[in-house]
Amino acid sequence: MRVLVAGATGYMGAAVLRELVARRVDVVALVRPGRLLPEALRSVVTVVEADVVEDADWSEHIPAFDVVISCLASRSGAPDDAQKVDYEANRRLLACAERHHIRHFVLLSAICVQRPRLAFQREKLRFERLLHDSAVPSTIVRATAFFRSLVGQIDRVKAGKPFLLFGNGELTACKPISDSDLARFIVNQLDEHREGTVVRPIGGPGPAIAPAAQAVMLCNAANVPLKTRSLPPQMFDWFRWLLMPLALVSPGFAKRVEFLRIAKFYATESMLCWDHDNQRYDADGTPEFGTDTLAAFYRRVLSGSESAPERGEHRLF
Ligand SMILES: NC(=O)c1ccc[n+]([C@@H]2O[C@H](COP(=O)([O-])OP(=O)(O)OC[C@H]3O[C@@H](n4cnc5c(N)ncnc54)[C@H](OP(=O)(O)O)[C@@H]3O)[C@@H](O)[C@H]2O)c1
């Protein structure tokens, strides 16, 4: 079996590569021209440089493959970039996969697409529908929050500043999952014989954690007294309304407006399965996988035994 990994230079793409390499799977990593994989991976996988979005002939350079794992995603979440990457790049990847008559396409998506309000969520859903309608057997992994999304306040807390909460810190909850646990879950999908499309929402080991409990965990790991400050989530709307007139004439401000929408979404919506019948998030109904906990991760980062992942463009604080 040869697996083509797209988005191999990203946070989850690299974790999936490590997991495949550990299982001795034959891997082709698709990377944008000029982007480098970590040294340890570069020498053990076949690297193909191609620009899926810009280059019409990109797929001519790809060796035959049986399975695709796509961890492609817009790095900014801006509407035009999301259209280009979350939808269009994945669409081109699927067209190539169809030509190769592959047996399984695994898409890393996000649990937040259940209640789409943001441009990038709509683009992800648009591609999910395309995958569903194609003849290629597929698994859509809708993951909850990554540990990477929950490292933003480590430096504040270490410096003795209060942990910032929205409202009372209980407005949202998630079952955070580590990159290695999620990578194992994704690669495990390849063991399953797939027909049609299956959607797999997935979180890390429970219980679900609200930001208030996250503050306690982080302060304990940093060995500092618990200090929090509450912010109103509506603040994102206030800034958005201020910027709206500028957004009408400036693409730069339009992106900032979308970013404020994204921030408000994550400040007020849980990363858990949505229970349509009862119109609420369902912590118990959100599947769990793995063993690595956020508390243990915070302890490792604060003791210096692990570095906090780069947050790239996904930062709020
Ligand atoms: N953050 C969370 O808590 C969370 C939770 C659940 C699900 N998710 C979802 O998980 C997925 C992966 O997230 P991640 O954090 O691993 O993403 P990431 O680190 O931002 O990586 C994105 C990948 O897509 C590639 N890419 C971006 N723009 C591209 C373009 N124009 N052409 C070709 N490749 C492009 C990047 O390549 P370059 O290195 O060349 O830029 C990179 O390999 C996303 O769909 C995300 O929505 C995230």
The ligand as an ORCA input file, in Angstrom:
! r2SCAN-3c Opt
* xyz 0 1
  N      -6.656     23.652     15.173
  C      -7.562     22.838     15.684
  O      -7.796     22.785     16.908
  C      -8.335     21.933     14.760
  C      -9.314     21.119     15.313
  C      -9.975     20.217     14.484
  C      -9.686     20.146     13.138
  N      -8.752     20.983     12.620
  C      -8.493     20.858     11.157
  O      -7.341     20.023     10.939
  C      -6.798     20.313      9.662
  C      -5.288     20.394      9.722
  O      -4.907     21.413     10.628
  P      -3.370     21.765     10.876
  O      -3.318     22.559     12.137
  O      -2.521     20.560     10.736
  O      -3.088     22.759      9.632
  P      -1.744     23.532      9.294
  O      -0.665     23.243     10.274
  O      -2.120     24.961      9.060
  O      -1.282     22.863      7.893
  C      -1.953     23.143      6.705
  C      -1.320     22.348      5.571
  O      -1.988     22.729      4.340
  C      -0.999     23.216      3.429
  N      -1.448     24.356      2.628
  C      -1.940     25.520      3.071
  N      -2.187     26.339      2.045
  C      -1.827     25.674      0.910
  C      -1.841     25.986     -0.469
  N      -2.269     27.182     -0.931
  N      -1.408     25.044     -1.346
  C      -0.961     23.848     -0.907
  N      -0.917     23.499      0.397
  C      -1.354     24.391      1.297
  C       0.166     23.704      4.297
  O       1.330     23.732      3.502
  P       2.483     24.838      3.737
  O       3.341     24.287      4.849
  O       3.161     24.848      2.410
  O       1.809     26.122      4.097
  C       0.178     22.645      5.396
  O       0.860     21.509      4.963
  C      -7.500     21.599      9.205
  O      -8.498     21.233      8.279
  C      -8.131     22.141     10.464
  O      -9.288     22.902     10.186
  C      -8.058     21.859     13.394
*
